[in-house]
């Protein structure tokens, strides 16, 4: 008897495994539907729980044995959870638009492809739509590893009562792209967001030192403009390239290969502890010598790890400042409770922006 075809046997195994995977996903989806029914019976309409999702993804990464790496496996489960949630109520997410921006890519990375993403023209509009309830959540950029903090986002938190519900980090790759009508030899102008132009400054100086650099509202807007012009190029990412059908003349032109942007997820609900959390607060202090020292000292004394400190001029008092602080842990942690109690007694004002799971992906 001739030996069995090993390739044919492996394909049969794959077919059988695919069937098991589909049955498992369907069983999980039915279980998720039952969870939704139980919640509805209890009067709980919050189908999406950031802390629960973070716990599931961490567990997936801890239990993964390969050969797929942890992030790839977690991304697969993110999509499964997104699809299961959409059976009951697709999440509606506002983001800083238009279509094709890195903020939209961050929204889809965090919520999965089954989320409904809604572009907004300004960061203020994202906050407004979330506060009004027309969108369940919003995604806004907060800081870039090359260019630093986005002050407009910080200022929006001062004026709004929305809560931070999560965070997501996105590796930013910029491409030099042209449209179907562009003459490669006569490029005289490049469009991009001001932050992106800054992140590619050295590359532009070396390769296109004399062309005009035009800052626009977003990288997606840059890509849209280029599609109809013959002498211009755009610096944008993969989503914009696909959406506007552009050609990548040069790929990954960012000056720093580790260029990343951190985005915050905003919503209206309190987020329970997930086991690995961060808390963000904004503090207004008295304008006096040693004010910053007094602000930081309780964190040292209670061994609470401060992960970020940013200052902004106060809008209510000349030469006074407000401080944005991130620290490790949930606001329910004993050390956090003690620090917040002490700060409340000594500062002009303190506002808790939210406790939320530390970014998993």
Long-range contacts (C-beta under 8 A, 24 or more apart in sequence): 25-80, 28-80, 28-84, 29-83, 29-84, 29-87, 32-84, 32-85, 32-87, 32-88, 33-87, 33-88, 36-87, 36-88, 36-89, 46-269, 47-85, 47-88, 47-89, 48-85, 48-91, 48-136, 49-272, 50-165, 50-166, 50-265, 50-271, 50-274, 50-356, 50-357, 51-271, 51-272, 51-273, 51-274, 51-277, 51-357, 52-274, 53-81, 53-357, 54-166, 54-274, 54-276, 54-357, 54-358, 54-360, 55-274, 55-275, 56-81, 57-360, 57-361, 58-275, 58-276, 58-360, 61-360, 71-361, 74-360, 74-361, 75-361, 78-109, 78-112, 78-361, 79-112, 79-113, 79-114, 81-112, 82-111, 82-112, 82-113, 82-114, 82-115, 83-112, 83-114, 85-112, 85-114, 86-114, 86-115, 90-114, 90-115, 90-116, 91-115, 91-116, 91-136, 91-137, 92-116, 92-118, 92-134, 92-135, 92-136, 92-137, 93-117, 93-118, 93-135, 93-136, 93-137, 93-138, 93-139, 94-118, 94-119, 94-120, 94-125, 94-126, 94-129, 94-130, 94-134, 94-135, 94-137, 94-138, 94-139, 95-119, 95-120, 95-126, 95-138, 95-139, 95-140, 96-120, 96-122, 96-123, 96-126, 96-139, 96-140, 96-141, 96-218, 97-121, 97-218, 97-220, 98-218, 98-220, 98-221, 98-224, 99-220, 99-239, 99-243, 100-219, 100-220, 100-223, 100-236, 100-237, 100-239, 100-240, 100-242, 100-243, 100-244, 101-218, 101-219, 101-220, 101-239, 101-240, 102-141, 102-170, 102-172, 102-219, 102-237, 102-239, 102-261, 103-139, 103-140, 103-141, 103-263, 104-139, 104-239, 105-170, 105-237, 105-238, 105-239, 106-139, 106-141, 106-168, 106-170, 106-261, 106-263, 107-139, 107-263, 109-168, 109-170, 109-361, 110-139, 110-166, 110-168, 110-263, 110-265, 110-361, 111-137, 121-217, 123-150, 123-152, 123-153, 123-156, 124-156, 126-266, 127-156, 127-159, 127-160, 127-162, 127-266, 130-162, 130-266, 130-267, 130-268, 131-160, 131-161, 131-162, 131-268, 133-268, 136-267, 137-165, 137-265, 137-266, 137-267, 138-162, 138-265, 138-266, 138-267, 139-168, 139-263, 139-264, 139-265, 139-266, 140-263, 140-264, 140-266, 141-261, 141-262, 141-263, 142-167, 142-262, 142-263, 142-264, 143-261, 143-262, 144-172, 144-195, 144-199, 144-259, 144-260, 144-261, 144-262, 145-256, 145-258, 145-259, 145-260, 145-261, 146-198, 146-199, 146-254, 146-255, 146-256, 146-259, 147-195, 147-198, 147-199, 149-310, 151-312, 153-264, 154-310, 154-312, 154-324, 155-312, 157-282, 157-324, 157-353, 158-282, 158-312, 158-315, 158-322, 158-351, 162-266, 162-267, 162-268, 163-266, 163-267, 163-268, 163-269, 163-270, 163-271, 163-353, 163-354, 164-264, 164-265, 164-266, 164-280, 164-353, 164-354, 164-356, 165-265, 165-266, 165-267, 165-269, 165-271, 165-354, 165-356, 166-264, 166-265, 166-271, 166-356, 166-357, 166-359, 167-262, 167-263, 167-264, 167-265, 167-278, 167-356, 167-357, 167-358, 167-359, 168-262, 168-263, 168-265, 168-359, 168-361, 169-260, 169-261, 169-262, 169-263, 169-359, 169-361, 170-260, 170-261, 170-263, 171-258, 171-259, 171-260, 172-199, 172-237, 172-254, 172-259, 172-260, 172-261, 173-237, 173-238, 173-251, 173-252, 173-254, 173-259, 174-199, 174-200, 174-219, 174-235, 174-236, 174-237, 174-252, 174-253, 174-254, 174-259, 175-235, 175-236, 175-237, 175-238, 175-241, 175-248, 175-249, 175-250, 175-251, 175-252, 175-253, 176-207, 176-233, 176-234, 176-235, 176-248, 176-249, 176-250, 176-251, 176-253, 177-223, 177-226, 177-233, 177-234, 177-235, 177-236, 177-240, 177-241, 177-246, 177-247, 177-248, 177-249, 178-226, 178-232, 178-233, 178-234, 178-246, 178-247, 178-249, 179-226, 179-227, 179-228, 179-229, 179-232, 179-244, 179-246, 179-247, 180-227, 180-245, 180-247, 181-227, 181-228, 181-229, 181-230, 182-226, 182-229, 182-230, 182-231, 182-232, 182-233, 182-247, 183-230, 183-231, 184-249, 186-230, 186-231, 187-211, 187-231, 187-232, 187-233, 188-212, 188-231, 188-232, 189-213, 189-214, 189-229, 189-231, 189-232, 189-233, 190-214, 190-232, 190-233, 190-234, 190-235, 191-216, 191-221, 191-222, 191-225, 191-226, 191-232, 191-233, 191-234, 191-235, 192-216, 192-219, 192-222, 192-234, 192-235, 192-236, 193-217, 193-218, 193-219, 193-222, 196-235, 196-236, 197-235, 199-254, 199-255, 199-256, 199-259, 200-235, 200-253, 200-254, 200-255, 201-255, 202-255, 203-253, 203-254, 203-255, 207-250, 220-244, 262-359, 265-356, 270-354, 271-354, 271-355, 271-356, 271-357, 273-330, 273-332, 273-333, 273-355, 274-330, 274-357, 276-357, 276-358, 277-328, 277-329, 277-330, 277-355, 277-356, 277-357, 277-358, 278-307, 278-326, 278-327, 278-328, 278-329, 278-355, 278-356, 278-357, 278-358, 279-326, 279-327, 279-329, 279-330, 279-331, 279-336, 279-352, 279-354, 279-355, 279-356, 280-324, 280-325, 280-326, 280-352, 280-353, 280-354, 280-355, 280-356, 281-324, 281-325, 281-327, 281-340, 281-343, 281-350, 281-351, 281-352, 281-353, 282-322, 282-323, 282-324, 282-325, 282-350, 282-351, 282-353, 283-322, 283-323, 283-325, 283-343, 283-347, 283-349, 283-350, 283-351, 284-314, 284-316, 284-320, 284-321, 284-322, 284-323, 284-347, 284-348, 284-349, 284-350, 285-320, 285-321, 285-322, 285-323, 285-347, 285-348, 286-347, 286-348, 287-317, 287-319, 287-320, 292-323, 294-346, 295-323, 295-343, 295-347, 298-338, 298-339, 298-342, 298-343, 299-327, 299-339, 302-335, 302-338, 302-339, 303-335, 304-328, 304-329, 304-335, 304-336, 304-339, 305-329, 328-358, 330-355, 331-355
